[in-house]
Amino acid sequence: MARFTRENLALAEEIIGRYPRPRSATIPLLHLAQQQDGYVTEDAMRQIAELVGSTPAEVIGTSSFYEMLKPHPVGRYLVNGCTDIACMLVGGQELLEHAEATLGITAGSTTEDGAFTLEDVECIAACTEGPCLQANYRYFTNLTTEDLDSLLDDLRAGRLADEVPDHGTVARIRQHIPADRAAGPSLPEGGTEPAWMATDAERERS
């Protein structure tokens, strides 16, 4: 699916309703689109623009700023191997090269079966636990090449499904506020909005 399914469209509208300004829901909706399809499709970005009252260019600009939001298909498991200085000094580069040899791809590529995308990344903020990597942004630290082999085998076999969900799933439990419990979004009483938050019509009136 390129655009939201009926269920996700209802969820998108619920998410938008939490914010004083619909545009504030752009990033949560981008994550929702990625969870649905594994990446953020162009049609999804157009639909998000329609839903929040912005332009596709603005949605693309927001999405492209964040490394976690992918504008193209990636594997079921996105493996980020850190080769920044702290990890490199304890074998991070060798670990990445071992992953390339094991998977039969180079960093930046996806295996033919679509199971793994491998990326060479800079610091992932686990410098005292290197060498480390992330699988769908879940951390695995102090790895040896044997540990990496076991991890890849476990991921491929689905033995870590409870720990590492498919790419795009940010959280397993999604916030839901029943309609009868929602306080309703509102701007600070008596506050003055920054100009960049105002609509074109509001700017013309001011």
Secondary structure, DSSP 8 states (H G I E B T S, - for coil): --S--HHHHHHHHHHHTTSSSGGGGHHHHHHHHHHHHSS--HHHHHHHHHHHT--HHHHHHHHHH-TTS-SS---SEEEEEE-SHHHHTTTHHHHHHHHHHHHT--TTEE-TTSSEEEEEES--S-GGG-S-EEETTEEE-S--HHHHHHHHHHHHHTTTTTTS-STT---SS-----TTT-------TT----GGGS-HHHHHH-
